Amino acid sequence: MKTFFHLAALSLIGCASPESPGTVEVHGTAALPALNMDTLQVHPVFHASLVLQYRGTTIYVDPYNGAGRFGGYPAPDLVLITDIHPDHLDTATLASLPLEHARIVAPKAVKDLLPARMQTICTVLNNGDTVDRANAHILGIPMYNLPDGPAAFHPKGRGNGYVLAFGGKRIYISGDTQGIPEMRALKNIDIAFICMNLPFTMAVDEAADAVLAFKPKVVYPYHYRGKDGLSDVGRFKALVNAKDPDIEVRQEDWYPAG
């Protein structure tokens, strides 16, 4: 059954152009209702994949595990890719998506691995840089393991997390990272997507501690399947809300059957 959640209207902070803030709706992967033009819609898809929609603009993040998972959504205007690992850069899935009118934003390491025809529509975004695409203002945020180094699963500078000013909200997408200083220093984040999967990113306790440092209004645990199965997202919620009950933790099913 599809579920809907609503977030009270929030003022946009730091957006390149003002937009009406509206509300937020969250949907599963079933057939979608008509798009409410004043509503930012968040669609959990699979693992690190999600879809954002607002006023006719559709953004895919890390499309993975087959184009069929995106069959109920409009063709993307923008595709964000965080890293080179195959659960983020899935070239087979990308090749089967309708990208005729899309732009891709990705770090250089990702662009270098894209097929030639996709490189022509890809804009490289480095950590700390910004670009405007598809009605979104996009900031590249570092994502890396601690301690940092060339032997890390995710060395600093290779991949991107992202902060989007889109749909009247500031949205943080962590990518694969630990609770790094750059995450903890974020300000005015309305919606955050936070990974937690050992041994590749961080434990639930570390993720909760980082979230408590930057205090997003809403947080989604996502990308929570690790080497030993699914992380305890219920414990994550309990840890966050024990210290800050005002942070809304939304637990969605990022691993639907099929």
Buried (B, 14 or more C-beta within 10 A) or exposed (E): EEEEBEBEEBEBEEBBEEBEBBBBBBBBBEEBEEBBEBBBBBBBBBBBBBBBBBBEBBBBBBBBBBBEBBEBBBEBBBBBBBBBBEBBBBEEBBEBBEBEEBBBBBBBBBBEBBEEEBBEBBBBBEBEEEBEBBBBBBBBBBBBBBEBEEEBBBBBBBBBBBBBBBBBBBBBBBBBBBBBEBBEEBEBBBBBBBBBBBEBBBBBBBBBBBBBEBBBBBBBBBBBBBEEEEBBBEBBBEBBBEEEEEBBBBEBEBEEEE
